[in-house]
């Protein structure tokens, strides 16, 4: 497994999951309609397949590591699309999560 490929897959997973959830949110909470909700559901379905493309065969490890990517990605998404401005604790928390991703996924194992 190359780290670059794995990181790219995590980024794609975050885009499809966070984007899908955001589309559903927009459809329901912002009254944008069924087309937005449907697009969100499709995006969430794609997310389910993206995780299977990771080389590591351990579902629990992939999902646990992805959780850290999801945290950081959610903050980035909120900044880019919703005007959210994280405070220093948001940033430190996201960095801690990303360190966890690196330890879980990329630490040398015997």
MOPAC internal coordinates of N, CA, C and O (Angstrom, degrees):
PM7 1SCF
backbone

  N    0.0000 0     0.00 0     0.00 0    0    0    0
  C    1.4545 1     0.00 0     0.00 0    1    0    0
  C    1.5205 1   108.24 1     0.00 0    2    1    0
  O    1.2310 1   121.18 1   -50.97 1    3    2    1
  N    1.2842 1   115.35 1   129.03 1    3    2    1
  C    1.4515 1   117.87 1   174.73 1    5    3    2
  C    1.5231 1   108.59 1   -91.02 1    6    5    3
  O    1.2310 1   121.32 1   -38.62 1    7    6    5
  N    1.2972 1   115.07 1   141.38 1    7    6    5
  C    1.4592 1   119.89 1  -179.20 1    9    7    6
  C    1.5193 1   110.70 1   -63.51 1   10    9    7
  O    1.2310 1   120.44 1   139.69 1   11   10    9
  N    1.3175 1   116.76 1   -40.31 1   11   10    9
  C    1.4704 1   119.58 1  -179.51 1   13   11   10
  C    1.5231 1   111.83 1   -60.07 1   14   13   11
  O    1.2310 1   120.26 1   136.08 1   15   14   13
  N    1.3297 1   117.11 1   -43.92 1   15   14   13
  C    1.4679 1   120.77 1   178.29 1   17   15   14
  C    1.5262 1   110.43 1   -62.73 1   18   17   15
  O    1.2310 1   120.66 1   136.01 1   19   18   17
  N    1.3168 1   116.34 1   -43.99 1   19   18   17
  C    1.4545 1   121.20 1  -179.94 1   21   19   18
  C    1.5314 1   111.62 1   -61.78 1   22   21   19
  O    1.2310 1   120.57 1   134.80 1   23   22   21
  N    1.3182 1   116.52 1   -45.20 1   23   22   21
  C    1.4698 1   120.85 1   178.51 1   25   23   22
  C    1.5272 1   110.46 1   -62.19 1   26   25   23
  O    1.2310 1   120.55 1   138.12 1   27   26   25
  N    1.3275 1   116.56 1   -41.88 1   27   26   25
  C    1.4701 1   120.07 1   178.45 1   29   27   26
  C    1.5230 1   111.15 1   -62.80 1   30   29   27
  O    1.2310 1   120.19 1   140.09 1   31   30   29
  N    1.3287 1   117.24 1   -39.91 1   31   30   29
  C    1.4643 1   120.10 1   177.42 1   33   31   30
  C    1.5264 1   111.52 1   -66.13 1   34   33   31
  O    1.2310 1   120.28 1   140.87 1   35   34   33
  N    1.3242 1   117.08 1   -39.13 1   35   34   33
  C    1.4691 1   119.66 1   176.31 1   37   35   34
  C    1.5299 1   110.07 1   -62.99 1   38   37   35
  O    1.2310 1   120.13 1   138.53 1   39   38   37
  N    1.3199 1   117.36 1   -41.47 1   39   38   37
  C    1.4681 1   120.48 1   178.93 1   41   39   38
  C    1.5253 1   110.72 1   -63.49 1   42   41   39
  O    1.2310 1   120.31 1   137.69 1   43   42   41
  N    1.3325 1   117.01 1   -42.31 1   43   42   41
  C    1.4607 1   120.59 1   177.85 1   45   43   42
  C    1.5189 1   111.11 1   -65.17 1   46   45   43
  O    1.2310 1   120.35 1   139.45 1   47   46   45
  N    1.3191 1   116.94 1   -40.55 1   47   46   45
  C    1.4658 1   120.58 1   176.85 1   49   47   46
  C    1.5221 1   110.58 1   -60.24 1   50   49   47
  O    1.2310 1   120.51 1   136.18 1   51   50   49
  N    1.3249 1   116.63 1   -43.82 1   51   50   49
  C    1.4636 1   120.13 1   179.41 1   53   51   50
  C    1.5196 1   111.32 1   -63.71 1   54   53   51
  O    1.2310 1   120.74 1   136.90 1   55   54   53
  N    1.3162 1   116.18 1   -43.10 1   55   54   53
  C    1.4601 1   120.14 1   179.25 1   57   55   54
  C    1.5226 1   111.07 1   -59.91 1   58   57   55
  O    1.2310 1   120.43 1   134.23 1   59   58   57
  N    1.3280 1   116.79 1   -45.77 1   59   58   57
  C    1.4604 1   119.26 1  -177.07 1   61   59   58
  C    1.5239 1   112.53 1   -73.67 1   62   61   59
  O    1.2310 1   119.76 1   142.29 1   63   62   61
  N    1.3285 1   118.07 1   -37.71 1   63   62   61
  C    1.4706 1   118.89 1  -179.43 1   65   63   62
  C    1.5226 1   111.39 1   -75.62 1   66   65   63
  O    1.2310 1   120.31 1   128.70 1   67   66   65
  N    1.3103 1   117.02 1   -51.30 1   67   66   65
  C    1.4692 1   119.74 1  -178.34 1   69   67   66
  C    1.5213 1   109.59 1   -65.53 1   70   69   67
  O    1.2310 1   120.55 1   137.55 1   71   70   69
  N    1.3316 1   116.55 1   -42.45 1   71   70   69
  C    1.4664 1   120.06 1   177.68 1   73   71   70
  C    1.5119 1   111.91 1   -61.72 1   74   73   71
  O    1.2310 1   120.53 1   137.68 1   75   74   73
  N    1.3248 1   116.58 1   -42.32 1   75   74   73
  C    1.4630 1   119.77 1   178.59 1   77   75   74
  C    1.5119 1   112.56 1   -63.89 1   78   77   75
  O    1.2310 1   120.76 1   135.09 1   79   78   77
  N    1.3142 1   116.16 1   -44.91 1   79   78   77
  C    1.4662 1   119.54 1   178.59 1   81   79   78
  C    1.5281 1   110.85 1   -64.08 1   82   81   79
  O    1.2310 1   120.45 1   141.65 1   83   82   81
  N    1.3253 1   116.74 1   -38.35 1   83   82   81
  C    1.4664 1   120.76 1   178.55 1   85   83   82
  C    1.5257 1   110.99 1   -64.81 1   86   85   83
  O    1.2310 1   120.42 1   138.86 1   87   86   85
  N    1.3332 1   116.81 1   -41.14 1   87   86   85
  C    1.4644 1   120.23 1   178.18 1   89   87   86
  C    1.5284 1   111.24 1   -62.83 1   90   89   87
  O    1.2310 1   120.36 1   136.66 1   91   90   89
  N    1.3254 1   116.92 1   -43.34 1   91   90   89
  C    1.4713 1   119.63 1   176.97 1   93   91   90
  C    1.5252 1   109.52 1   -62.26 1   94   93   91
  O    1.2310 1   120.24 1   135.97 1   95   94   93
  N    1.3162 1   117.14 1   -44.03 1   95   94   93
  C    1.4694 1   121.84 1   177.68 1   97   95   94
  C    1.5243 1   110.63 1   -56.41 1   98   97   95
  O    1.2310 1   121.14 1   132.40 1   99   98   97
  N    1.3264 1   115.42 1   -47.60 1   99   98   97
  C    1.4635 1   119.85 1  -179.86 1  101   99   98
  C    1.5290 1   110.86 1   -62.37 1  102  101   99
  O    1.2310 1   120.59 1   138.22 1  103  102  101
  N    1.3090 1   116.49 1   -41.78 1  103  102  101
  C    1.4578 1   120.51 1  -179.85 1  105  103  102
  C    1.5121 1   113.00 1   -63.47 1  106  105  103
  O    1.2310 1   120.77 1   138.63 1  107  106  105
  N    1.3281 1   116.13 1   -41.37 1  107  106  105
  C    1.4670 1   120.78 1  -176.32 1  109  107  106
  C    1.5246 1   111.45 1   -88.75 1  110  109  107
  O    1.2310 1   120.12 1   122.23 1  111  110  109
  N    1.3197 1   117.37 1   -57.77 1  111  110  109
  C    1.4646 1   121.36 1  -171.89 1  113  111  110
  C    1.5171 1   113.46 1   -75.53 1  114  113  111
  O    1.2310 1   120.44 1   149.11 1  115  114  113
  N    1.3241 1   116.76 1   -30.89 1  115  114  113
  C    1.4635 1   120.72 1  -179.00 1  117  115  114
  C    1.5328 1   111.82 1  -103.65 1  118  117  115
  O    1.2310 1   121.16 1  -172.63 1  119  118  117
  N    1.3314 1   115.40 1     7.37 1  119  118  117
  C    1.4729 1   122.49 1   174.50 1  121  119  118
  C    1.5306 1   112.69 1    56.65 1  122  121  119
  O    1.2310 1   120.65 1  -136.45 1  123  122  121
  N    1.3204 1   116.36 1    43.55 1  123  122  121
  C    1.4628 1   119.91 1   179.49 1  125  123  122
  C    1.5233 1   112.48 1   -90.19 1  126  125  123
  O    1.2310 1   120.02 1   169.45 1  127  126  125
  N    1.3071 1   117.57 1   -10.55 1  127  126  125
  C    1.4490 1   120.58 1   170.72 1  129  127  126
  C    1.5071 1   116.70 1   104.36 1  130  129  127
  O    1.2310 1   122.39 1    -1.62 1  131  130  129
  N    1.3277 1   113.03 1   178.38 1  131  130  129
  C    1.4551 1   122.16 1  -174.57 1  133  131  130
  C    1.5216 1   113.96 1   -67.06 1  134  133  131
  O    1.2310 1   119.51 1   150.06 1  135  134  133
  N    1.3047 1   118.54 1   -29.94 1  135  134  133
  C    1.4688 1   119.93 1   179.15 1  137  135  134
  C    1.5327 1   110.09 1   -62.56 1  138  137  135
  O    1.2310 1   120.26 1   138.42 1  139  138  137
  N    1.3068 1   117.10 1   -41.58 1  139  138  137
  C    1.4625 1   121.17 1   177.94 1  141  139  138
  C    1.5339 1   110.28 1   -65.81 1  142  141  139
  O    1.2310 1   121.08 1   136.42 1  143  142  141
  N    1.3234 1   115.54 1   -43.58 1  143  142  141
  C    1.4668 1   120.03 1   179.65 1  145  143  142
  C    1.5283 1   109.69 1   -62.24 1  146  145  143
  O    1.2310 1   120.47 1   133.47 1  147  146  145
  N    1.3262 1   116.71 1   -46.53 1  147  146  145
  C    1.4651 1   120.67 1   179.40 1  149  147  146
  C    1.5111 1   112.58 1   -60.40 1  150  149  147
  O    1.2310 1   120.59 1   136.33 1  151  150  149
  N    1.3222 1   116.49 1   -43.67 1  151  150  149
  C    1.4726 1   119.95 1   177.80 1  153  151  150
  C    1.5266 1   110.19 1   -61.78 1  154  153  151
  O    1.2310 1   120.65 1   141.72 1  155  154  153
  N    1.3242 1   116.37 1   -38.28 1  155  154  153
  C    1.4590 1   119.95 1   178.04 1  157  155  154
  C    1.5175 1   112.60 1   -65.02 1  158  157  155
  O    1.2310 1   120.51 1   138.23 1  159  158  157
  N    1.3182 1   116.62 1   -41.77 1  159  158  157
  C    1.4622 1   120.94 1   179.04 1  161  159  158
  C    1.5373 1   110.23 1   -63.96 1  162  161  159
  O    1.2310 1   120.29 1   138.30 1  163  162  161
  N    1.3146 1   117.05 1   -41.70 1  163  162  161
  C    1.4743 1   120.44 1   177.30 1  165  163  162
  C    1.5293 1   110.07 1   -62.31 1  166  165  163
  O    1.2310 1   120.31 1   134.94 1  167  166  165
  N    1.3199 1   117.02 1   -45.06 1  167  166  165
  C    1.4552 1   121.06 1   179.74 1  169  167  166
  C    1.5302 1   111.12 1   -61.78 1  170  169  167
  O    1.2310 1   120.23 1   138.70 1  171  170  169
  N    1.3169 1   117.17 1   -41.30 1  171  170  169
  C    1.4599 1   120.48 1   178.00 1  173  171  170
  C    1.5295 1   111.09 1   -64.58 1  174  173  171
  O    1.2310 1   120.47 1   143.91 1  175  174  173
  N    1.3295 1   116.71 1   -36.09 1  175  174  173
  C    1.4538 1   120.10 1   176.09 1  177  175  174
  C    1.5212 1   112.01 1   -64.88 1  178  177  175
  O    1.2310 1   120.70 1   140.10 1  179  178  177
  N    1.3163 1   116.27 1   -39.90 1  179  178  177
  C    1.4726 1   120.43 1   177.55 1  181  179  178
  C    1.5250 1   110.25 1   -62.85 1  182  181  179
  O    1.2310 1   120.81 1   139.61 1  183  182  181
  N    1.3264 1   116.05 1   -40.39 1  183  182  181
  C    1.4654 1   119.99 1   177.20 1  185  183  182
  C    1.5335 1   110.85 1   -53.52 1  186  185  183
  O    1.2310 1   120.69 1   137.89 1  187  186  185
  N    1.3239 1   116.28 1   -42.11 1  187  186  185
  C    1.4550 1   120.05 1  -178.83 1  189  187  186
  C    1.5204 1   113.13 1   -58.58 1  190  189  187
  O    1.2310 1   120.43 1   148.60 1  191  190  189
  N    1.3196 1   116.78 1   -31.40 1  191  190  189
  C    1.4610 1   120.43 1   178.84 1  193  191  190
  C    1.5216 1   112.52 1   -83.71 1  194  193  191
  O    1.2310 1   120.24 1   147.38 1  195  194  193
  N    1.3092 1   117.15 1   -32.62 1  195  194  193
  C    1.4668 1   120.63 1  -176.46 1  197  195  194
  C    1.5338 1   111.13 1   -59.84 1  198  197  195
  O    1.2310 1   120.47 1   138.63 1  199  198  197
  N    1.3167 1   116.71 1   -41.37 1  199  198  197
  C    1.4691 1   119.75 1  -178.88 1  201  199  198
  C    1.5256 1   112.01 1   -60.97 1  202  201  199
  O    1.2310 1   120.08 1   151.07 1  203  202  201
  N    1.3148 1   117.45 1   -28.93 1  203  202  201
  C    1.4680 1   120.00 1  -179.01 1  205  203  202
  C    1.5231 1   112.10 1   -71.27 1  206  205  203
  O    1.2310 1   120.02 1   168.19 1  207  206  205
  N    1.3107 1   117.57 1   -11.81 1  207  206  205
  C    1.4629 1   121.31 1  -178.63 1  209  207  206
  C    1.5298 1   113.43 1   -83.59 1  210  209  207
  O    1.2310 1   120.36 1   170.25 1  211  210  209
  N    1.3329 1   116.92 1    -9.75 1  211  210  209
  C    1.4669 1   119.74 1   176.15 1  213  211  210
  C    1.5251 1   108.88 1   -64.81 1  214  213  211
  O    1.2310 1   120.09 1   -36.21 1  215  214  213
  N    1.3100 1   117.44 1   143.79 1  215  214  213
  C    1.4689 1   121.76 1  -177.55 1  217  215  214
  C    1.5287 1   112.95 1   -70.96 1  218  217  215
  O    1.2310 1   120.34 1   145.98 1  219  218  217
  N    1.3210 1   116.96 1   -34.02 1  219  218  217
  C    1.4608 1   120.46 1   179.77 1  221  219  218
  C    1.5249 1   108.77 1   -62.63 1  222  221  219
  O    1.2310 1   120.40 1   -44.18 1  223  222  221
  N    1.3213 1   116.85 1   135.82 1  223  222  221
  C    1.4633 1   121.29 1  -175.83 1  225  223  222
  C    1.5205 1   113.33 1   -90.52 1  226  225  223
  O    1.2310 1   119.81 1  -179.01 1  227  226  225
  N    1.3133 1   117.96 1     0.99 1  227  226  225
  C    1.4615 1   121.51 1  -176.07 1  229  227  226
  C    1.5213 1   110.58 1   -95.42 1  230  229  227
  O    1.2310 1   121.09 1   -76.41 1  231  230  229
  N    1.3406 1   115.52 1   103.59 1  231  230  229
  C    1.4597 1   121.30 1  -178.28 1  233  231  230
  C    1.5202 1   111.72 1   -54.71 1  234  233  231
  O    1.2310 1   120.34 1   133.98 1  235  234  233
  N    1.3210 1   116.95 1   -46.02 1  235  234  233
  C    1.4603 1   120.47 1  -178.20 1  237  235  234
  C    1.5189 1   112.85 1   -60.06 1  238  237  235
  O    1.2310 1   120.74 1   138.44 1  239  238  237
  N    1.3271 1   116.20 1   -41.56 1  239  238  237
  C    1.4662 1   120.51 1   179.31 1  241  239  238
  C    1.5245 1   110.55 1   -64.92 1  242  241  239
  O    1.2310 1   120.58 1   134.86 1  243  242  241
  N    1.3343 1   116.50 1   -45.14 1  243  242  241
  C    1.4679 1   120.22 1  -179.56 1  245  243  242
  C    1.5165 1   110.05 1   -61.53 1  246  245  243
  O    1.2310 1   120.21 1   132.07 1  247  246  245
  N    1.3203 1   117.21 1   -47.93 1  247  246  245
  C    1.4619 1   120.21 1  -177.06 1  249  247  246
  C    1.5251 1   111.63 1   -67.01 1  250  249  247
  O    1.2310 1   120.39 1   141.03 1  251  250  249
  N    1.3262 1   116.87 1   -38.97 1  251  250  249
  C    1.4695 1   120.04 1   178.66 1  253  251  250
  C    1.5254 1   110.69 1   -63.45 1  254  253  251
  O    1.2310 1   120.67 1   133.83 1  255  254  253
  N    1.3110 1   116.33 1   -46.17 1  255  254  253
  C    1.4649 1   119.64 1   179.44 1  257  255  254
  C    1.5206 1   110.45 1   -65.50 1  258  257  255
  O    1.2310 1   120.45 1   138.50 1  259  258  257
  N    1.3182 1   116.75 1   -41.50 1  259  258  257
  C    1.4645 1   119.91 1   179.74 1  261  259  258
  C    1.5242 1   111.34 1   -59.62 1  262  261  259
  O    1.2310 1   120.20 1   148.97 1  263  262  261
  N    1.3210 1   117.23 1   -31.03 1  263  262  261
  C    1.4681 1   120.03 1   178.27 1  265  263  262
  C    1.5194 1   112.02 1   -54.37 1  266  265  263
  O    1.2310 1   120.08 1   140.09 1  267  266  265
  N    1.3208 1   117.46 1   -39.91 1  267  266  265
  C    1.4609 1   120.69 1   177.60 1  269  267  266
  C    1.5108 1   112.54 1   -67.49 1  270  269  267
  O    1.2310 1   120.97 1   141.83 1  271  270  269
  N    1.3317 1   115.75 1   -38.17 1  271  270  269
  C    1.4606 1   120.12 1   177.08 1  273  271  270
  C    1.5273 1   109.68 1   -65.41 1  274  273  271
  O    1.2310 1   120.85 1   140.45 1  275  274  273
  N    1.3286 1   115.99 1   -39.55 1  275  274  273
  C    1.4624 1   121.21 1   179.02 1  277  275  274
  C    1.5326 1   110.99 1   -60.59 1  278  277  275
  O    1.2310 1   120.12 1   136.73 1  279  278  277
  N    1.3142 1   117.38 1   -43.27 1  279  278  277
  C    1.4646 1   121.42 1  -179.98 1  281  279  278
  C    1.5260 1   110.42 1   -60.19 1  282  281  279
  O    1.2310 1   120.56 1   126.93 1  283  282  281
  N    1.3208 1   116.53 1   -53.07 1  283  282  281
  C    1.4679 1   120.19 1  -179.01 1  285  283  282
  C    1.5247 1   111.10 1   -65.33 1  286  285  283
  O    1.2310 1   120.36 1   137.76 1  287  286  285
  N    1.3146 1   116.91 1   -42.24 1  287  286  285
  C    1.4603 1   121.18 1   179.52 1  289  287  286
  C    1.5200 1   112.79 1   -63.10 1  290  289  287
  O    1.2310 1   120.47 1   142.71 1  291  290  289
  N    1.3143 1   116.71 1   -37.29 1  291  290  289
  C    1.4710 1   120.41 1   178.83 1  293  291  290
  C    1.5228 1   111.02 1   -63.23 1  294  293  291
  O    1.2310 1   120.56 1   139.15 1  295  294  293
  N    1.3097 1   116.53 1   -40.85 1  295  294  293
  C    1.4632 1   119.59 1   177.97 1  297  295  294
  C    1.5229 1   110.86 1   -66.43 1  298  297  295
  O    1.2310 1   120.28 1   137.85 1  299  298  297
  N    1.3221 1   117.07 1   -42.15 1  299  298  297
  C    1.4737 1   120.27 1   177.68 1  301  299  298
  C    1.5264 1   111.03 1   -62.86 1  302  301  299
  O    1.2310 1   120.44 1   137.31 1  303  302  301
  N    1.3320 1   116.76 1   -42.69 1  303  302  301
  C    1.4657 1   121.15 1   178.50 1  305  303  302
  C    1.5285 1   109.94 1   -60.57 1  306  305  303
  O    1.2310 1   120.61 1   133.33 1  307  306  305
  N    1.3176 1   116.44 1   -46.67 1  307  306  305
  C    1.4625 1   120.57 1  -178.91 1  309  307  306
  C    1.5227 1   111.28 1   -62.10 1  310  309  307
  O    1.2310 1   120.44 1   143.17 1  311  310  309
  N    1.3169 1   116.77 1   -36.83 1  311  310  309
  C    1.4648 1   120.06 1   177.63 1  313  311  310
  C    1.5237 1   110.60 1   -66.54 1  314  313  311
  O    1.2310 1   120.70 1   135.90 1  315  314  313
  N    1.3259 1   116.27 1   -44.10 1  315  314  313
  C    1.4637 1   120.85 1  -174.42 1  317  315  314
  C    1.5255 1   112.82 1   -74.01 1  318  317  315
  O    1.2310 1   119.97 1   141.75 1  319  318  317
  N    1.3214 1   117.67 1   -38.25 1  319  318  317
  C    1.4618 1   119.49 1  -171.32 1  321  319  318
  C    1.5274 1   114.94 1  -109.85 1  322  321  319
  O    1.2310 1   120.23 1   157.47 1  323  322  321
  N    1.3182 1   117.16 1   -22.53 1  323  322  321
  C    1.4642 1   119.15 1  -175.75 1  325  323  322
  C    1.5225 1   113.95 1  -117.06 1  326  325  323
  O    1.2310 1   120.38 1  -177.24 1  327  326  325
  N    1.3285 1   116.88 1     2.76 1  327  326  325
  C    1.4593 1   119.51 1   178.32 1  329  327  326
  C    1.5209 1   114.27 1    73.48 1  330  329  327
  O    1.2310 1   119.93 1  -164.48 1  331  330  329
  N    1.3184 1   117.74 1    15.52 1  331  330  329
  C    1.4624 1   122.21 1   179.68 1  333  331  330
  C    1.5186 1   110.06 1   -68.90 1  334  333  331
  O    1.2310 1   120.20 1   -41.40 1  335  334  333
  N    1.3025 1   117.23 1   138.60 1  335  334  333
  C    1.4604 1   122.60 1   176.33 1  337  335  334
  C    1.5218 1   108.82 1  -118.83 1  338  337  335
  O    1.2310 1   120.41 1   -72.28 1  339  338  337
  N    1.3353 1   116.81 1   107.72 1  339  338  337
  C    1.4722 1   119.49 1  -177.90 1  341  339  338
  C    1.5243 1   110.95 1   -69.15 1  342  341  339
  O    1.2310 1   121.55 1   -31.71 1  343  342  341
  N    1.3273 1   114.63 1   148.29 1  343  342  341
  C    1.4590 1   118.23 1   173.34 1  345  343  342
  C    1.5318 1   108.30 1   -92.42 1  346  345  343
  O    1.2310 1   120.61 1     0.68 1  347  346  345
  N    1.3073 1   116.45 1  -179.32 1  347  346  345
  C    1.4722 1   119.57 1  -174.16 1  349  347  346
  C    1.5243 1   111.62 1   -63.93 1  350  349  347
  O    1.2310 1   120.17 1   150.86 1  351  350  349
  N    1.3273 1   117.27 1   -29.14 1  351  350  349
  C    1.4583 1   119.72 1   179.64 1  353  351  350
  C    1.5364 1   111.24 1   -72.77 1  354  353  351
  O    1.2310 1   120.28 1   144.02 1  355  354  353
  N    1.3136 1   117.07 1   -35.98 1  355  354  353
  C    1.4656 1   120.52 1   173.63 1  357  355  354
  C    1.5265 1   109.65 1   -60.20 1  358  357  355
  O    1.2310 1   120.88 1   134.20 1  359  358  357
  N    1.3104 1   115.92 1   -45.80 1  359  358  357
  C    1.4671 1   120.92 1  -177.33 1  361  359  358
  C    1.5258 1   111.12 1   -66.31 1  362  361  359
  O    1.2310 1   120.53 1   133.75 1  363  362  361
  N    1.3262 1   116.60 1   -46.25 1  363  362  361
  C    1.4665 1   119.78 1   178.76 1  365  363  362
  C    1.5302 1   109.90 1   -62.20 1  366  365  363
  O    1.2310 1   120.14 1   136.46 1  367  366  365
  N    1.3096 1   117.35 1   -43.54 1  367  366  365
  C    1.4579 1   120.46 1   178.99 1  369  367  366
  C    1.5187 1   112.18 1   -60.31 1  370  369  367
  O    1.2310 1   120.43 1   136.69 1  371  370  369
  N    1.3321 1   116.78 1   -43.31 1  371  370  369
  C    1.4674 1   120.36 1   178.67 1  373  371  370
  C    1.5266 1   110.75 1   -63.82 1  374  373  371
  O    1.2310 1   120.41 1   138.92 1  375  374  373
  N    1.3230 1   116.82 1   -41.08 1  375  374  373
  C    1.4693 1   119.79 1   178.85 1  377  375  374
  C    1.5235 1   111.37 1   -64.57 1  378  377  375
  O    1.2310 1   120.34 1   140.12 1  379  378  377
  N    1.3324 1   116.95 1   -39.88 1  379  378  377
  C    1.4674 1   120.63 1   176.16 1  381  379  378
  C    1.5339 1   109.62 1   -60.04 1  382  381  379
  O    1.2310 1   120.81 1   136.56 1  383  382  381
  N    1.3277 1   116.05 1   -43.44 1  383  382  381
  C    1.4675 1   119.94 1   178.38 1  385  383  382
  C    1.5259 1   111.49 1   -61.14 1  386  385  383
  O    1.2310 1   120.18 1   138.21 1  387  386  385
  N    1.3221 1   117.26 1   -41.79 1  387  386  385
  C    1.4712 1   120.47 1  -179.42 1  389  387  386
  C    1.5318 1   111.67 1   -68.91 1  390  389  387
  O    1.2310 1   120.21 1   146.50 1  391  390  389
  N    1.3188 1   117.20 1   -33.50 1  391  390  389
  C    1.4703 1   119.46 1   173.31 1  393  391  390
  C    1.5267 1   108.61 1   -63.87 1  394  393  391
  O    1.2310 1   120.32 1   139.12 1  395  394  393
  N    1.3162 1   116.98 1   -40.88 1  395  394  393
  C    1.4673 1   120.35 1   176.09 1  397  395  394
  C    1.5100 1   112.47 1   -59.68 1  398  397  395
  O    1.2310 1   120.36 1   138.85 1  399  398  397
  N    1.3283 1   116.93 1   -41.15 1  399  398  397
  C    1.4684 1   120.94 1   176.55 1  401  399  398
  C    1.5276 1   109.84 1   -57.78 1  402  401  399
  O    1.2310 1   120.88 1   132.23 1  403  402  401
  N    1.3234 1   115.92 1   -47.77 1  403  402  401
  C    1.4660 1   120.23 1  -178.23 1  405  403  402
  C    1.5308 1   111.37 1   -61.94 1  406  405  403
  O    1.2310 1   120.33 1   138.33 1  407  406  405
  N    1.3159 1   116.98 1   -41.67 1  407  406  405
  C    1.4590 1   120.10 1   179.70 1  409  407  406
  C    1.5219 1   110.57 1   -66.35 1  410  409  407
  O    1.2310 1   120.33 1   132.30 1  411  410  409
  N    1.3272 1   116.97 1   -47.70 1  411  410  409
  C    1.4589 1   120.52 1  -177.45 1  413  411  410
  C    1.5306 1   111.65 1   -63.94 1  414  413  411
  O    1.2310 1   120.33 1   134.89 1  415  414  413
  N    1.3092 1   116.98 1   -45.11 1  415  414  413
  C    1.4619 1   120.25 1  -171.57 1  417  415  414
  C    1.5261 1   114.72 1   -89.58 1  418  417  415
  O    1.2310 1   120.31 1   143.41 1  419  418  417
  N    1.3180 1   117.02 1   -36.59 1  419  418  417
  C    1.4525 1   118.39 1  -165.71 1  421  419  418
  C    1.5269 1   114.71 1  -117.50 1  422  421  419
  O    1.2310 1   119.86 1  -175.45 1  423  422  421
  N    1.3265 1   117.87 1     4.55 1  423  422  421
  C    1.4505 1   119.59 1   176.11 1  425  423  422
  C    1.5284 1   108.90 1   -67.66 1  426  425  423
  O    1.2310 1   120.24 1   -37.43 1  427  426  425
  N    1.3254 1   117.14 1   142.57 1  427  426  425
  C    1.4671 1   119.01 1   179.91 1  429  427  426
  C    1.5364 1   110.13 1   -66.13 1  430  429  427
  O    1.2310 1   121.39 1   -45.68 1  431  430  429
  N    1.3102 1   114.94 1   134.32 1  431  430  429
  C    1.4629 1   120.80 1   178.31 1  433  431  430
  C    1.5241 1   108.17 1  -122.93 1  434  433  431
  O    1.2310 1   121.99 1   -34.56 1  435  434  433
  N    1.3177 1   113.79 1   145.44 1  435  434  433
  C    1.4670 1   118.09 1  -177.83 1  437  435  434
  C    1.4919 1   113.59 1   -89.61 1  438  437  435
  O    1.2310 1   120.10 1   180.00 1  439  438  437

